[in-house]
Amino acid sequence: MVMDDTLLATYLQALEALQFEPIGRVAYLVESPAPGIHLLRAALTLEVGVGCPGDHARRHTPGREVSAMSLEVLRVLGVRPEVPGDNLILEGIDLRTLRPGDRLLVGDVVLERSDRPYHPCATFRTRTGPEAFEAVAQTGLRGALFTVRKGGVVHVGNPVRKL
C-alpha cells in the first residue's frame, strides 16, 4: 500500500490541533470475543487481573488488561470506533499525557496506566491504513494500556477523570 503524503500531512495537522478536557466520558465500549471480532457494547464488566472477561484469551495479558483510544483521534482518521479493537473509546481525555501509575476513574472502575508502551502495530496499519498508522505513531496518540485496580461495570456515557 502506497503512502499518501498529503493525507498524512492532513492527519498530522488535525491531530496536533486536538484539544482535550480534564473530565471526559466513555463514548464507546468494545468487546473482542475472538481475534478480529469487535463488538460494540452498552456496558462492559472489567475485572482485576483479567480486564474484560468477554475478550479472547490473548487479550488477558498483564499490563494490557484494558486498552483505550480517544474518540477525537478516530474522528480525525475517519475510523469507526470498533475498528481498532480497543475496549474503551474515550472522549475528552488526552491519553498520551498519562504516565505509568496514573489512575483513571471510569464510572466506579479504577484503571491504572500500565508501564507498557502502546504503539500502533501491523494489525492497526491493516485496519486503518498506512497514513493513520504513521500519524498516530508520530503523534503518540495510539492510546493507552491499563490494569484494573478496582473492577466493576463500565457503561457508555460514564464520566472519566484522572485521580
N, C-alpha and C positions, 0 to 999 in steps of 0.2 A: 504494500500500500504506500503510495507516494504522499509525502507530507505537503500540505497546502500552507505555505508560509504566511500568506495573507490571512487565512483563517486562524492560524496560531497567533499571529500578532493581535488580531481582534479579540481572541480569548484572553490573552495576557493583559491587554489594556482593560478589559471589563473586569477581570478577576482582581487586578490591583486596585480598582476603584470601589470594590465592595466595602460596605460599612456594616459593622455588626453592633449588637447591643449587649449590655451586661446580663439581661434576662431574656431567654429565648423560649422556644416551645418545641414540642415533638410534632413534626409535620407529618411524618410517615413512619410506619413500623414495618419491618421486613423479616420474614422467617424463611430460612433456606433448608427445607427438609432433605434435599439431595443436591449434590453439586450441580450448579447451573439452574436450579429451580428456586425462584424468588417470589414469595407470595406476600402481598400487602395484607396487613392485619390491622384491626382496630385496637388491639391490645396484645402485649407480649409479656409472658412471665419471664423474669430474669432471676437466676439462682446463683448464690455464692458458689464459686468453684466450678460452675458449669457455663454460665451465660444463659443463652436461650435454649432450653431443653428440647425445643422442636427443631433446632438446627441439626444438620448431619454431623456425624462424629468427628470429622476432620476440623470442624469449627470449634470444638471444645479443647482449645489449646491454652495452657497457662499464659497469661499476658495478653491474650487476644480473645477473651471470653465474649466481648461485645465490641462491635465496630460501629463507627459513626461517621457521617459525612454531612456537610452543610447543604441545605436546600438551595441557598443562593448560588453556590458553585454549580450545582446540577442545572439550574436555570440558565446560567451563562453558557454552559456547554450544550444545552438543548438535550439533556439526558433525562429520561424518565426515572423517578425515584427508586424503582425496584431494580433497575439495570445493574448498578454496581454490586448489589448484594449486601450492602451494609445493613445492620439491624436497625439502627436509628438514623433517620434523616431529620436533622435538627435545623430549625430556622432561628436566626438571630445570634448564634454563638460562633465566635471565631475559634475553631478547634485548634488551629496552629499555635495559639497563644498558651495552650495548656502544657504544662511541664509534667514530667513523671512525678506521680504522687499527688498532683492536684485532683480535687474531687468535685464531681458534679452531683447535684440533687436533681433527679429526674422524676417528677411526681414525688413518691415516697422512697424511691430506689436511690441508693448511693453508689456511684461508679467512681473508680479511681483510674486516672490516666496511667497507662502502662508505660514501662520504660522501653518497650519495643517500638521501633520506628514503624510508620505506616506509609510506605512508598507505593506508588502505582506499580502494578505488576503486569506481566504479559496478558493475563486474563482481562484486566482493566482496559488495556490497549485494544484488545479484540472487541470488547463490549462497547467501547466509547469512541474509538478511532485514534489515530496517531496524534492528531492535534490536541485533543482533550488530554491524552496521556502526557504529552510534553508540557502542556500548560499547567497541569496540577503538579508535575514533577518540578517545574521551575519555580512555582509559587509556594510550594509546601502546603497546598490546600487539598490533599488527598483525604484528610480526615484524621481520626484518632482511634486508638485501640484502648480498651478498658478492661479492668477486672471488676467484678461485682463485689462490693463490700457490704451492702445491705440489700437483700433481694426483695422482690415484690412484683406487682403487676404495673407495667407502664402502659399508658393509654395515649392515643393520638390526642394532641391538644394539651397534654400535661406541660406545666412550666418547667424550664430548665435553667438552673443558675449554678454558678461556681460557689462552692462552700469555702 
